[in-house]
Every structure is written in C-alpha cells, then in structure tokens.
C-alpha cells in the first residue's frame, strides 16, 4: 500500500508530538525535532528538501555538542 504525502506528513508529525510528551528527555526532543523536519519534506507549503533537513539537523547537533550557541 502506498501512502500519500499528506498521510506521511501527518504520521511523522504525530510521532514527533508523541516524542515531545510531558516527560521527554533531551534526546527525545532532538529526535522529535528531526522527525518534524523530515515531515516538512511532505508538506507542499514548506520549501525544503532532504538535503536541507540534513544540513539543518547537522548544524543543530553540532551546536548541541558544543554546549549551545554561546559556550
């Protein structure tokens, strides 16, 4: 069964919301942000590509490793 882009987007965003639950760890928050960014690839109102998502998430992870924007 093939899923529509809308169905893929909705499922990914629901997963991201679940990951961000009330007791979410820092790792869960990072994963939720990644899943949410991936869902943007399936949103016709978003101008993004898998490459954009990769670059964005790589930058976020690098900043997190350094301890934030202003270490």
PyMOL Python script that loads the backbone (N, CA, C, O; Angstrom):
from pymol import cmd

cmd.read_pdbstr("""\
ATOM      1  N   UNK A   1       0.842  -1.173   0.000  1.00  0.00           N
ATOM      2  CA  UNK A   1       0.000   0.000   0.000  1.00  0.00           C
ATOM      3  C   UNK A   1       0.893   1.245   0.000  1.00  0.00           C
ATOM      4  O   UNK A   1       1.815   1.370   0.806  1.00  0.00           O
ATOM      5  N   UNK A   2       0.602   2.125  -0.893  1.00  0.00           N
ATOM      6  CA  UNK A   2       1.352   3.388  -0.967  1.00  0.00           C
ATOM      7  C   UNK A   2       0.606   4.461  -0.177  1.00  0.00           C
ATOM      8  O   UNK A   2      -0.621   4.553  -0.230  1.00  0.00           O
ATOM      9  N   UNK A   3       1.355   5.252   0.539  1.00  0.00           N
ATOM     10  CA  UNK A   3       0.774   6.326   1.338  1.00  0.00           C
ATOM     11  C   UNK A   3       0.944   7.650   0.611  1.00  0.00           C
ATOM     12  O   UNK A   3       1.933   7.863  -0.090  1.00  0.00           O
ATOM     13  N   UNK A   4      -0.014   8.524   0.783  1.00  0.00           N
ATOM     14  CA  UNK A   4       0.084   9.850   0.189  1.00  0.00           C
ATOM     15  C   UNK A   4       1.073  10.691   0.987  1.00  0.00           C
ATOM     16  O   UNK A   4       1.398  10.371   2.130  1.00  0.00           O
ATOM     17  N   UNK A   5       1.538  11.754   0.377  1.00  0.00           N
ATOM     18  CA  UNK A   5       2.438  12.660   1.096  1.00  0.00           C
ATOM     19  C   UNK A   5       1.751  13.233   2.330  1.00  0.00           C
ATOM     20  O   UNK A   5       2.387  13.422   3.367  1.00  0.00           O
ATOM     21  N   UNK A   6       0.464  13.508   2.221  1.00  0.00           N
ATOM     22  CA  UNK A   6      -0.280  14.046   3.361  1.00  0.00           C
ATOM     23  C   UNK A   6      -0.314  13.035   4.507  1.00  0.00           C
ATOM     24  O   UNK A   6      -0.136  13.403   5.668  1.00  0.00           O
ATOM     25  N   UNK A   7      -0.542  11.773   4.182  1.00  0.00           N
ATOM     26  CA  UNK A   7      -0.557  10.734   5.222  1.00  0.00           C
ATOM     27  C   UNK A   7       0.816  10.585   5.871  1.00  0.00           C
ATOM     28  O   UNK A   7       0.913  10.456   7.091  1.00  0.00           O
ATOM     29  N   UNK A   8       1.867  10.602   5.071  1.00  0.00           N
ATOM     30  CA  UNK A   8       3.226  10.503   5.610  1.00  0.00           C
ATOM     31  C   UNK A   8       3.507  11.675   6.547  1.00  0.00           C
ATOM     32  O   UNK A   8       4.014  11.491   7.654  1.00  0.00           O
ATOM     33  N   UNK A   9       3.174  12.878   6.090  1.00  0.00           N
ATOM     34  CA  UNK A   9       3.397  14.077   6.906  1.00  0.00           C
ATOM     35  C   UNK A   9       2.654  13.983   8.233  1.00  0.00           C
ATOM     36  O   UNK A   9       3.223  14.253   9.291  1.00  0.00           O
ATOM     37  N   UNK A  10       1.394  13.601   8.172  1.00  0.00           N
ATOM     38  CA  UNK A  10       0.579  13.528   9.386  1.00  0.00           C
ATOM     39  C   UNK A  10       1.108  12.499  10.382  1.00  0.00           C
ATOM     40  O   UNK A  10       1.129  12.751  11.586  1.00  0.00           O
ATOM     41  N   UNK A  11       1.532  11.346   9.882  1.00  0.00           N
ATOM     42  CA  UNK A  11       2.074  10.309  10.768  1.00  0.00           C
ATOM     43  C   UNK A  11       3.381  10.778  11.398  1.00  0.00           C
ATOM     44  O   UNK A  11       3.585  10.614  12.601  1.00  0.00           O
ATOM     45  N   UNK A  12       4.257  11.354  10.599  1.00  0.00           N
ATOM     46  CA  UNK A  12       5.532  11.843  11.135  1.00  0.00           C
ATOM     47  C   UNK A  12       5.308  12.913  12.193  1.00  0.00           C
ATOM     48  O   UNK A  12       5.988  12.916  13.219  1.00  0.00           O
ATOM     49  N   UNK A  13       4.375  13.812  11.964  1.00  0.00           N
ATOM     50  CA  UNK A  13       4.107  14.867  12.941  1.00  0.00           C
ATOM     51  C   UNK A  13       3.466  14.310  14.211  1.00  0.00           C
ATOM     52  O   UNK A  13       3.706  14.825  15.302  1.00  0.00           O
ATOM     53  N   UNK A  14       2.658  13.267  14.076  1.00  0.00           N
ATOM     54  CA  UNK A  14       2.081  12.628  15.263  1.00  0.00           C
ATOM     55  C   UNK A  14       3.174  11.942  16.084  1.00  0.00           C
ATOM     56  O   UNK A  14       3.158  11.990  17.314  1.00  0.00           O
ATOM     57  N   UNK A  15       4.114  11.308  15.398  1.00  0.00           N
ATOM     58  CA  UNK A  15       5.239  10.669  16.098  1.00  0.00           C
ATOM     59  C   UNK A  15       6.063  11.729  16.821  1.00  0.00           C
ATOM     60  O   UNK A  15       6.446  11.540  17.975  1.00  0.00           O
ATOM     61  N   UNK A  16       6.335  12.839  16.145  1.00  0.00           N
ATOM     62  CA  UNK A  16       7.102  13.924  16.772  1.00  0.00           C
ATOM     63  C   UNK A  16       6.391  14.434  18.023  1.00  0.00           C
ATOM     64  O   UNK A  16       7.033  14.688  19.043  1.00  0.00           O
ATOM     65  N   UNK A  17       5.084  14.584  17.949  1.00  0.00           N
ATOM     66  CA  UNK A  17       4.309  15.054  19.106  1.00  0.00           C
ATOM     67  C   UNK A  17       4.397  14.050  20.258  1.00  0.00           C
ATOM     68  O   UNK A  17       4.530  14.441  21.417  1.00  0.00           O
ATOM     69  N   UNK A  18       4.323  12.762  19.935  1.00  0.00           N
ATOM     70  CA  UNK A  18       4.448  11.738  20.979  1.00  0.00           C
ATOM     71  C   UNK A  18       5.828  11.778  21.633  1.00  0.00           C
ATOM     72  O   UNK A  18       5.951  11.632  22.849  1.00  0.00           O
ATOM     73  N   UNK A  19       6.844  11.972  20.831  1.00  0.00           N
ATOM     74  CA  UNK A  19       8.207  12.032  21.370  1.00  0.00           C
ATOM     75  C   UNK A  19       8.390  13.229  22.295  1.00  0.00           C
ATOM     76  O   UNK A  19       9.183  13.176  23.235  1.00  0.00           O
ATOM     77  N   UNK A  20       7.666  14.297  22.032  1.00  0.00           N
ATOM     78  CA  UNK A  20       7.775  15.508  22.846  1.00  0.00           C
ATOM     79  C   UNK A  20       6.864  15.467  24.069  1.00  0.00           C
ATOM     80  O   UNK A  20       6.588  16.509  24.665  1.00  0.00           O
ATOM     81  N   UNK A  21       6.409  14.324  24.439  1.00  0.00           N
ATOM     82  CA  UNK A  21       5.495  14.190  25.573  1.00  0.00           C
ATOM     83  C   UNK A  21       5.978  14.931  26.813  1.00  0.00           C
ATOM     84  O   UNK A  21       7.079  15.480  26.822  1.00  0.00           O
ATOM     85  N   UNK A  22       5.166  14.945  27.848  1.00  0.00           N
ATOM     86  CA  UNK A  22       5.460  15.727  29.050  1.00  0.00           C
ATOM     87  C   UNK A  22       6.756  15.340  29.761  1.00  0.00           C
ATOM     88  O   UNK A  22       7.337  16.160  30.471  1.00  0.00           O
ATOM     89  N   UNK A  23       7.206  14.129  29.582  1.00  0.00           N
ATOM     90  CA  UNK A  23       8.428  13.682  30.251  1.00  0.00           C
ATOM     91  C   UNK A  23       9.573  13.454  29.267  1.00  0.00           C
ATOM     92  O   UNK A  23      10.444  12.618  29.509  1.00  0.00           O
ATOM     93  N   UNK A  24       9.574  14.185  28.172  1.00  0.00           N
ATOM     94  CA  UNK A  24      10.563  13.969  27.126  1.00  0.00           C
ATOM     95  C   UNK A  24      11.973  14.321  27.598  1.00  0.00           C
ATOM     96  O   UNK A  24      12.201  15.341  28.249  1.00  0.00           O
ATOM     97  N   UNK A  25      12.892  13.455  27.251  1.00  0.00           N
ATOM     98  CA  UNK A  25      14.306  13.713  27.551  1.00  0.00           C
ATOM     99  C   UNK A  25      14.872  14.625  26.468  1.00  0.00           C
ATOM    100  O   UNK A  25      14.214  14.895  25.463  1.00  0.00           O
ATOM    101  N   UNK A  26      16.073  15.086  26.678  1.00  0.00           N
ATOM    102  CA  UNK A  26      16.750  15.913  25.684  1.00  0.00           C
ATOM    103  C   UNK A  26      16.911  15.143  24.378  1.00  0.00           C
ATOM    104  O   UNK A  26      16.741  15.704  23.295  1.00  0.00           O
ATOM    105  N   UNK A  27      17.235  13.870  24.483  1.00  0.00           N
ATOM    106  CA  UNK A  27      17.403  13.045  23.288  1.00  0.00           C
ATOM    107  C   UNK A  27      16.081  12.900  22.539  1.00  0.00           C
ATOM    108  O   UNK A  27      16.048  12.943  21.309  1.00  0.00           O
ATOM    109  N   UNK A  28      14.997  12.728  23.286  1.00  0.00           N
ATOM    110  CA  UNK A  28      13.679  12.614  22.658  1.00  0.00           C
ATOM    111  C   UNK A  28      13.310  13.915  21.960  1.00  0.00           C
ATOM    112  O   UNK A  28      12.722  13.895  20.879  1.00  0.00           O
ATOM    113  N   UNK A  29      13.649  15.042  22.569  1.00  0.00           N
ATOM    114  CA  UNK A  29      13.379  16.340  21.947  1.00  0.00           C
ATOM    115  C   UNK A  29      14.158  16.493  20.644  1.00  0.00           C
ATOM    116  O   UNK A  29      13.623  16.989  19.653  1.00  0.00           O
ATOM    117  N   UNK A  30      15.417  16.069  20.644  1.00  0.00           N
ATOM    118  CA  UNK A  30      16.224  16.153  19.427  1.00  0.00           C
ATOM    119  C   UNK A  30      15.646  15.267  18.335  1.00  0.00           C
ATOM    120  O   UNK A  30      15.559  15.672  17.176  1.00  0.00           O
ATOM    121  N   UNK A  31      15.252  14.058  18.710  1.00  0.00           N
ATOM    122  CA  UNK A  31      14.667  13.148  17.736  1.00  0.00           C
ATOM    123  C   UNK A  31      13.346  13.700  17.219  1.00  0.00           C
ATOM    124  O   UNK A  31      13.064  13.602  16.025  1.00  0.00           O
ATOM    125  N   UNK A  32      12.538  14.274  18.093  1.00  0.00           N
ATOM    126  CA  UNK A  32      11.268  14.869  17.679  1.00  0.00           C
ATOM    127  C   UNK A  32      11.501  16.003  16.685  1.00  0.00           C
ATOM    128  O   UNK A  32      10.766  16.134  15.706  1.00  0.00           O
ATOM    129  N   UNK A  33      12.513  16.814  16.935  1.00  0.00           N
ATOM    130  CA  UNK A  33      12.823  17.915  16.015  1.00  0.00           C
ATOM    131  C   UNK A  33      13.228  17.377  14.647  1.00  0.00           C
ATOM    132  O   UNK A  33      12.853  17.932  13.615  1.00  0.00           O
ATOM    133  N   UNK A  34      13.994  16.299  14.652  1.00  0.00           N
ATOM    134  CA  UNK A  34      14.418  15.692  13.389  1.00  0.00           C
ATOM    135  C   UNK A  34      13.219  15.139  12.629  1.00  0.00           C
ATOM    136  O   UNK A  34      13.075  15.377  11.429  1.00  0.00           O
ATOM    137  N   UNK A  35      12.366  14.407  13.323  1.00  0.00           N
ATOM    138  CA  UNK A  35      11.183  13.825  12.689  1.00  0.00           C
ATOM    139  C   UNK A  35      10.275  14.939  12.149  1.00  0.00           C
ATOM    140  O   UNK A  35       9.716  14.809  11.060  1.00  0.00           O
ATOM    141  N   UNK A  36      10.132  16.009  12.894  1.00  0.00           N
ATOM    142  CA  UNK A  36       9.303  17.130  12.445  1.00  0.00           C
ATOM    143  C   UNK A  36       9.887  17.754  11.182  1.00  0.00           C
ATOM    144  O   UNK A  36       9.150  18.073  10.249  1.00  0.00           O
ATOM    145  N   UNK A  37      11.196  17.927  11.149  1.00  0.00           N
ATOM    146  CA  UNK A  37      11.843  18.491   9.948  1.00  0.00           C
ATOM    147  C   UNK A  37      11.657  17.563   8.756  1.00  0.00           C
ATOM    148  O   UNK A  37      11.417  18.035   7.645  1.00  0.00           O
ATOM    149  N   UNK A  38      11.763  16.253   8.962  1.00  0.00           N
ATOM    150  CA  UNK A  38      11.551  15.306   7.865  1.00  0.00           C
ATOM    151  C   UNK A  38      10.117  15.434   7.351  1.00  0.00           C
ATOM    152  O   UNK A  38       9.884  15.346   6.146  1.00  0.00           O
ATOM    153  N   UNK A  39       9.163  15.638   8.249  1.00  0.00           N
ATOM    154  CA  UNK A  39       7.764  15.769   7.821  1.00  0.00           C
ATOM    155  C   UNK A  39       7.577  16.968   6.894  1.00  0.00           C
ATOM    156  O   UNK A  39       6.672  16.972   6.060  1.00  0.00           O
ATOM    157  N   UNK A  40       8.422  17.978   7.033  1.00  0.00           N
ATOM    158  CA  UNK A  40       8.329  19.149   6.156  1.00  0.00           C
ATOM    159  C   UNK A  40       8.570  18.795   4.691  1.00  0.00           C
ATOM    160  O   UNK A  40       8.098  19.497   3.797  1.00  0.00           O
ATOM    161  N   UNK A  41       9.299  17.716   4.445  1.00  0.00           N
ATOM    162  CA  UNK A  41       9.537  17.277   3.061  1.00  0.00           C
ATOM    163  C   UNK A  41       8.235  16.856   2.382  1.00  0.00           C
ATOM    164  O   UNK A  41       8.149  16.841   1.154  1.00  0.00           O
ATOM    165  N   UNK A  42       7.239  16.518   3.168  1.00  0.00           N
ATOM    166  CA  UNK A  42       5.960  16.066   2.629  1.00  0.00           C
ATOM    167  C   UNK A  42       4.877  17.139   2.710  1.00  0.00           C
ATOM    168  O   UNK A  42       3.701  16.853   2.486  1.00  0.00           O
ATOM    169  N   UNK A  43       5.263  18.356   3.026  1.00  0.00           N
ATOM    170  CA  UNK A  43       4.319  19.462   3.162  1.00  0.00           C
ATOM    171  C   UNK A  43       4.486  20.400   1.970  1.00  0.00           C
ATOM    172  O   UNK A  43       5.543  21.011   1.813  1.00  0.00           O
ATOM    173  N   UNK A  44       3.454  20.524   1.124  1.00  0.00           N
ATOM    174  CA  UNK A  44       3.583  21.365  -0.060  1.00  0.00           C
ATOM    175  C   UNK A  44       3.790  22.852   0.274  1.00  0.00           C
ATOM    176  O   UNK A  44       4.239  23.619  -0.579  1.00  0.00           O
ATOM    177  N   UNK A  45       3.473  23.251   1.483  1.00  0.00           N
ATOM    178  CA  UNK A  45       3.662  24.646   1.877  1.00  0.00           C
ATOM    179  C   UNK A  45       5.081  24.927   2.365  1.00  0.00           C
ATOM    180  O   UNK A  45       5.453  26.084   2.564  1.00  0.00           O
ATOM    181  N   UNK A  46       5.872  23.874   2.557  1.00  0.00           N
ATOM    182  CA  UNK A  46       7.262  24.020   3.003  1.00  0.00           C
ATOM    183  C   UNK A  46       8.186  23.891   1.799  1.00  0.00           C
ATOM    184  O   UNK A  46       7.986  23.036   0.937  1.00  0.00           O
ATOM    185  N   UNK A  47       9.183  24.738   1.752  1.00  0.00           N
ATOM    186  CA  UNK A  47      10.169  24.681   0.679  1.00  0.00           C
ATOM    187  C   UNK A  47      11.445  24.071   1.248  1.00  0.00           C
ATOM    188  O   UNK A  47      12.375  24.782   1.628  1.00  0.00           O
ATOM    189  N   UNK A  48      11.470  22.743   1.299  1.00  0.00           N
ATOM    190  CA  UNK A  48      12.619  22.052   1.880  1.00  0.00           C
ATOM    191  C   UNK A  48      12.880  20.762   1.126  1.00  0.00           C
ATOM    192  O   UNK A  48      12.014  20.250   0.416  1.00  0.00           O
ATOM    193  N   UNK A  49      14.069  20.256   1.288  1.00  0.00           N
ATOM    194  CA  UNK A  49      14.464  19.006   0.643  1.00  0.00           C
ATOM    195  C   UNK A  49      15.166  18.140   1.685  1.00  0.00           C
ATOM    196  O   UNK A  49      15.528  18.630   2.755  1.00  0.00           O
ATOM    197  N   UNK A  50      15.358  16.869   1.384  1.00  0.00           N
ATOM    198  CA  UNK A  50      16.103  16.026   2.323  1.00  0.00           C
ATOM    199  C   UNK A  50      17.487  16.611   2.629  1.00  0.00           C
ATOM    200  O   UNK A  50      17.960  16.520   3.762  1.00  0.00           O
ATOM    201  N   UNK A  51      18.122  17.197   1.644  1.00  0.00           N
ATOM    202  CA  UNK A  51      19.439  17.813   1.860  1.00  0.00           C
ATOM    203  C   UNK A  51      19.334  18.974   2.849  1.00  0.00           C
ATOM    204  O   UNK A  51      20.186  19.120   3.725  1.00  0.00           O
ATOM    205  N   UNK A  52      18.290  19.800   2.711  1.00  0.00           N
ATOM    206  CA  UNK A  52      18.072  20.911   3.649  1.00  0.00           C
ATOM    207  C   UNK A  52      17.871  20.397   5.067  1.00  0.00           C
ATOM    208  O   UNK A  52      18.414  20.955   6.021  1.00  0.00           O
ATOM    209  N   UNK A  53      17.093  19.339   5.200  1.00  0.00           N
ATOM    210  CA  UNK A  53      16.832  18.749   6.516  1.00  0.00           C
ATOM    211  C   UNK A  53      18.140  18.249   7.117  1.00  0.00           C
ATOM    212  O   UNK A  53      18.423  18.499   8.289  1.00  0.00           O
ATOM    213  N   UNK A  54      18.930  17.548   6.324  1.00  0.00           N
ATOM    214  CA  UNK A  54      20.205  17.027   6.804  1.00  0.00           C
ATOM    215  C   UNK A  54      21.108  18.162   7.292  1.00  0.00           C
ATOM    216  O   UNK A  54      21.659  18.091   8.391  1.00  0.00           O
ATOM    217  N   UNK A  55      21.255  19.192   6.487  1.00  0.00           N
ATOM    218  CA  UNK A  55      22.125  20.317   6.875  1.00  0.00           C
ATOM    219  C   UNK A  55      21.633  20.986   8.147  1.00  0.00           C
ATOM    220  O   UNK A  55      22.417  21.291   9.046  1.00  0.00           O
ATOM    221  N   UNK A  56      20.333  21.210   8.214  1.00  0.00           N
ATOM    222  CA  UNK A  56      19.757  21.860   9.382  1.00  0.00           C
ATOM    223  C   UNK A  56      19.991  21.041  10.639  1.00  0.00           C
ATOM    224  O   UNK A  56      20.412  21.581  11.663  1.00  0.00           O
ATOM    225  N   UNK A  57      19.723  19.753  10.573  1.00  0.00           N
ATOM    226  CA  UNK A  57      19.869  18.898  11.751  1.00  0.00           C
ATOM    227  C   UNK A  57      21.344  18.713  12.110  1.00  0.00           C
ATOM    228  O   UNK A  57      21.676  18.619  13.291  1.00  0.00           O
ATOM    229  N   UNK A  58      22.225  18.661  11.128  1.00  0.00           N
ATOM    230  CA  UNK A  58      23.657  18.558  11.409  1.00  0.00           C
ATOM    231  C   UNK A  58      24.130  19.791  12.179  1.00  0.00           C
ATOM    232  O   UNK A  58      24.903  19.683  13.131  1.00  0.00           O
ATOM    233  N   UNK A  59      23.662  20.949  11.759  1.00  0.00           N
ATOM    234  CA  UNK A  59      24.026  22.190  12.441  1.00  0.00           C
ATOM    235  C   UNK A  59      23.511  22.192  13.878  1.00  0.00           C
ATOM    236  O   UNK A  59      24.234  22.576  14.797  1.00  0.00           O
ATOM    237  N   UNK A  60      22.274  21.769  14.071  1.00  0.00           N
ATOM    238  CA  UNK A  60      21.701  21.718  15.415  1.00  0.00           C
ATOM    239  C   UNK A  60      22.497  20.774  16.303  1.00  0.00           C
ATOM    240  O   UNK A  60      22.780  21.099  17.456  1.00  0.00           O
ATOM    241  N   UNK A  61      22.859  19.609  15.780  1.00  0.00           N
ATOM    242  CA  UNK A  61      23.620  18.640  16.574  1.00  0.00           C
ATOM    243  C   UNK A  61      25.013  19.169  16.909  1.00  0.00           C
ATOM    244  O   UNK A  61      25.509  18.951  18.015  1.00  0.00           O
ATOM    245  N   UNK A  62      25.641  19.854  15.973  1.00  0.00           N
ATOM    246  CA  UNK A  62      26.963  20.424  16.228  1.00  0.00           C
ATOM    247  C   UNK A  62      26.891  21.490  17.324  1.00  0.00           C
ATOM    248  O   UNK A  62      27.758  21.549  18.195  1.00  0.00           O
ATOM    249  N   UNK A  63      25.873  22.315  17.276  1.00  0.00           N
ATOM    250  CA  UNK A  63      25.696  23.348  18.304  1.00  0.00           C
ATOM    251  C   UNK A  63      25.450  22.699  19.657  1.00  0.00           C
ATOM    252  O   UNK A  63      26.001  23.136  20.667  1.00  0.00           O
ATOM    253  N   UNK A  64      24.633  21.667  19.680  1.00  0.00           N
ATOM    254  CA  UNK A  64      24.345  20.960  20.938  1.00  0.00           C
ATOM    255  C   UNK A  64      25.612  20.337  21.518  1.00  0.00           C
ATOM    256  O   UNK A  64      25.828  20.381  22.729  1.00  0.00           O
ATOM    257  N   UNK A  65      26.443  19.764  20.667  1.00  0.00           N
ATOM    258  CA  UNK A  65      27.700  19.158  21.129  1.00  0.00           C
ATOM    259  C   UNK A  65      28.621  20.197  21.759  1.00  0.00           C
ATOM    260  O   UNK A  65      29.361  19.886  22.693  1.00  0.00           O
ATOM    261  N   UNK A  66      28.580  21.411  21.261  1.00  0.00           N
ATOM    262  CA  UNK A  66      29.427  22.481  21.796  1.00  0.00           C
ATOM    263  C   UNK A  66      28.847  23.073  23.071  1.00  0.00           C
ATOM    264  O   UNK A  66      29.490  23.890  23.730  1.00  0.00           O
ATOM    265  N   UNK A  67      27.638  22.663  23.416  1.00  0.00           N
ATOM    266  CA  UNK A  67      27.026  23.161  24.637  1.00  0.00           C
ATOM    267  C   UNK A  67      26.097  24.351  24.424  1.00  0.00           C
ATOM    268  O   UNK A  67      25.741  25.038  25.382  1.00  0.00           O
ATOM    269  N   UNK A  68      25.715  24.592  23.213  1.00  0.00           N
ATOM    270  CA  UNK A  68      24.786  25.689  22.928  1.00  0.00           C
ATOM    271  C   UNK A  68      25.401  26.718  22.001  1.00  0.00           C
ATOM    272  O   UNK A  68      26.540  26.579  21.556  1.00  0.00           O
ATOM    273  N   UNK A  69      24.642  27.729  21.725  1.00  0.00           N
ATOM    274  CA  UNK A  69      25.079  28.769  20.792  1.00  0.00           C
ATOM    275  C   UNK A  69      26.207  29.622  21.343  1.00  0.00           C
ATOM    276  O   UNK A  69      27.107  30.017  20.602  1.00  0.00           O
ATOM    277  N   UNK A  70      26.165  29.908  22.637  1.00  0.00           N
ATOM    278  CA  UNK A  70      27.149  30.805  23.266  1.00  0.00           C
ATOM    279  C   UNK A  70      27.918  30.103  24.376  1.00  0.00           C
ATOM    280  O   UNK A  70      27.712  30.391  25.555  1.00  0.00           O
ATOM    281  N   UNK A  71      28.807  29.179  24.003  1.00  0.00           N
ATOM    282  CA  UNK A  71      29.552  28.450  25.049  1.00  0.00           C
ATOM    283  C   UNK A  71      30.552  29.339  25.758  1.00  0.00           C
ATOM    284  O   UNK A  71      31.256  28.881  26.659  1.00  0.00           O
TER     285      UNK A  71
END
""", "prot")
cmd.dss("prot")
cmd.show_as("cartoon", "prot")
cmd.util.cbc("prot")
cmd.orient("prot")
